[in-house]
Amino acid sequence: MMTFKRYALAAILFCTPALAQQWAPAEYSAEYEACVPACDKNNPTSHSSCENYCHCVMDSLQSQFPNHAQINNDFQQKVPATMTAVQNIANTCNRKFFGGDARKVE
C-alpha cells in the first residue's frame, strides 16, 4: 500500500508542471472562438462537428505548443516545422470529425 501512495504522489508531482504550461483561458477561448465560425462556413450543417473539431485542434496545439505567444510568432513567421506540425494536427482532427485531410494551413 505504501508503494502505491509513493507512485501516486510521484505521478501528481510529475503531472503538475505540464498543467501549469497550458494556455491562458482567454487565449484558448479566443483561438476556439475564431475556429468555430470558420469551420461552420465550410460545413454549414455540421456545427457540433465543428465544435468538436476545434476543441481537438486547440487541445492538440496547446499540448504540443504550450507557449501560446511562441506558436503565434512561429505561425506568423511561417516557421516550416511549426507549419508542418499545425497541418498534421488539423489533418488528424479533420479526419476524425469530417473523414479527410484539412485544407492546407497557410
GUBAVEX-461114 format. One record per residue (C-alpha): residue number from 1; residue in three letters; y, x, z. Coordinates in steps of 0.2 Angstrom, whole numbers, padded with zeros to 4 digits. Layout:
VEXVEX     i    aa      yy      xx      zz
VEXVEX   NUM   ALA       Y       X       Z
...
***
This chain:
VEXVEX     i    aa      yy      xx      zz
VEXVEX     1   MET    0000    0000    0000
VEXVEX     2   MET    0012    0014    0004
VEXVEX     3   THR    0009    0022   -0013
VEXVEX     4   PHE    0014    0006   -0022
VEXVEX     5   LYS    0030    0005   -0012
VEXVEX     6   ARG    0035    0023   -0017
VEXVEX     7   TYR    0031    0019   -0036
VEXVEX     8   ALA    0041    0003   -0035
VEXVEX     9   LEU    0056    0012   -0027
VEXVEX    10   ALA    0055    0026   -0040
VEXVEX    11   ALA    0055    0013   -0054
VEXVEX    12   ILE    0070    0004   -0047
VEXVEX    13   LEU    0079    0021   -0045
VEXVEX    14   PHE    0075    0026   -0062
VEXVEX    15   CYS    0080    0010   -0070
VEXVEX    16   THR    0097    0008   -0061
VEXVEX    17   PRO    0106    0021   -0072
VEXVEX    18   ALA    0101    0013   -0088
VEXVEX    19   LEU    0108   -0004   -0082
VEXVEX    20   ALA    0124    0004   -0077
VEXVEX    21   GLN    0127    0011   -0095
VEXVEX    22   GLN    0127   -0007   -0103
VEXVEX    23   TRP    0142   -0013   -0112
VEXVEX    24   ALA    0156   -0022   -0103
VEXVEX    25   PRO    0153   -0041   -0103
VEXVEX    26   ALA    0169   -0043   -0113
VEXVEX    27   GLU    0163   -0030   -0126
VEXVEX    28   TYR    0146   -0038   -0128
VEXVEX    29   SER    0154   -0056   -0129
VEXVEX    30   ALA    0167   -0050   -0142
VEXVEX    31   GLU    0153   -0042   -0153
VEXVEX    32   TYR    0142   -0058   -0151
VEXVEX    33   GLU    0156   -0070   -0155
VEXVEX    34   ALA    0160   -0060   -0171
VEXVEX    35   CYS    0142   -0060   -0176
VEXVEX    36   VAL    0138   -0079   -0175
VEXVEX    37   PRO    0151   -0086   -0187
VEXVEX    38   ALA    0147   -0073   -0200
VEXVEX    39   CYS    0129   -0077   -0199
VEXVEX    40   ASP    0132   -0095   -0199
VEXVEX    41   LYS    0142   -0093   -0215
VEXVEX    42   ASN    0127   -0085   -0223
VEXVEX    43   ASN    0115   -0098   -0215
VEXVEX    44   PRO    0124   -0114   -0213
VEXVEX    45   THR    0108   -0124   -0207
VEXVEX    46   SER    0101   -0111   -0195
VEXVEX    47   HIS    0114   -0110   -0181
VEXVEX    48   SER    0101   -0107   -0167
VEXVEX    49   SER    0093   -0093   -0178
VEXVEX    50   CYS    0110   -0085   -0180
VEXVEX    51   GLU    0112   -0086   -0161
VEXVEX    52   ASN    0095   -0078   -0158
VEXVEX    53   TYR    0098   -0065   -0172
VEXVEX    54   CYS    0115   -0060   -0165
VEXVEX    55   HIS    0108   -0058   -0147
VEXVEX    56   CYS    0094   -0047   -0155
VEXVEX    57   VAL    0106   -0036   -0164
VEXVEX    58   MET    0118   -0035   -0149
VEXVEX    59   ASP    0104   -0031   -0136
VEXVEX    60   SER    0097   -0018   -0148
VEXVEX    61   LEU    0113   -0010   -0151
VEXVEX    62   GLN    0118   -0010   -0133
VEXVEX    63   SER    0101   -0002   -0129
VEXVEX    64   GLN    0102    0011   -0142
VEXVEX    65   PHE    0121    0015   -0141
VEXVEX    66   PRO    0126    0012   -0123
VEXVEX    67   ASN    0143    0019   -0126
VEXVEX    68   HIS    0152    0005   -0135
VEXVEX    69   ALA    0168    0015   -0139
VEXVEX    70   GLN    0157    0028   -0147
VEXVEX    71   ILE    0147    0017   -0158
VEXVEX    72   ASN    0163    0008   -0163
VEXVEX    73   ASN    0170    0025   -0168
VEXVEX    74   ASP    0155    0031   -0177
VEXVEX    75   PHE    0154    0014   -0186
VEXVEX    76   GLN    0172    0015   -0192
VEXVEX    77   GLN    0169    0033   -0197
VEXVEX    78   LYS    0153    0028   -0206
VEXVEX    79   VAL    0143    0042   -0197
VEXVEX    80   PRO    0126    0042   -0208
VEXVEX    81   ALA    0114    0042   -0193
VEXVEX    82   THR    0124    0028   -0185
VEXVEX    83   MET    0124    0018   -0201
VEXVEX    84   THR    0106    0020   -0203
VEXVEX    85   ALA    0102    0015   -0185
VEXVEX    86   VAL    0113   -0001   -0187
VEXVEX    87   GLN    0104   -0005   -0203
VEXVEX    88   ASN    0087   -0003   -0195
VEXVEX    89   ILE    0092   -0014   -0181
VEXVEX    90   ALA    0099   -0028   -0192
VEXVEX    91   ASN    0084   -0027   -0203
VEXVEX    92   THR    0072   -0029   -0188
VEXVEX    93   CYS    0081   -0043   -0181
VEXVEX    94   ASN    0084   -0052   -0198
VEXVEX    95   ARG    0065   -0051   -0202
VEXVEX    96   LYS    0061   -0058   -0185
VEXVEX    97   PHE    0073   -0074   -0187
VEXVEX    98   PHE    0075   -0075   -0206
VEXVEX    99   GLY    0060   -0067   -0214
VEXVEX   100   GLY    0068   -0052   -0224
VEXVEX   101   ASP    0079   -0037   -0223
VEXVEX   102   ALA    0098   -0040   -0219
VEXVEX   103   ARG    0112   -0036   -0231
VEXVEX   104   LYS    0117   -0018   -0232
VEXVEX   105   VAL    0128   -0013   -0217
VEXVEX   106   GLU    0145   -0007   -0223
***
